[in-house]
Amino acid sequence: MANSDLKFLKDAIKDIKTGKRHKVQYSQGGYTKQSGLPEKTISIYAKGYGALPKGLNPINNTDSRIDYFETDTIRIRPSNKHYKDVLGALKKKEAFNQKMDAKRTAKLMRGII
């Protein structure tokens, strides 16, 4: 999958060719030295049990024989060609969350909630 085939949004990855949206959640850092992941690595998690684009090589260790289920996860290291786009989506999501927190705080201060 070429870089231009995917668009990383604040809450989804959109496949430009098919129009399919994969709902996701992003997180960055907090890895142990044992993991071998650089500190700036970004993790992408599928919301629910949806599948992530196969071109990004998602990790999923689900084992239905023992009733163990995981969501698809992708680790985007700083050296990955998608890193800049994923980081941009992560920052947009953080800005959106801050805006929503400010709105909730303002309502709380006015006694609406």
Number of C-alpha atoms within 10 A of each C-alpha: 10 8 10 10 13 22 17 20 19 21 18 21 23 18 17 12 9 9 11 13 18 19 20 22 16 22 15 15 12 12 13 10 9 6 7 8 17 16 14 16 20 22 18 23 25 23 17 11 12 13 17 24 19 10 11 14 12 18 15 13 12 13 10 9 7 7 7 9 13 15 18 23 22 19 20 22 16 17 10 11 12 18 17 14 15 23 21 14 20 23 14 15 17 15 13 13 12 12 12 12 12 12 12 14 14 13 12 11 10 9 8 9 9
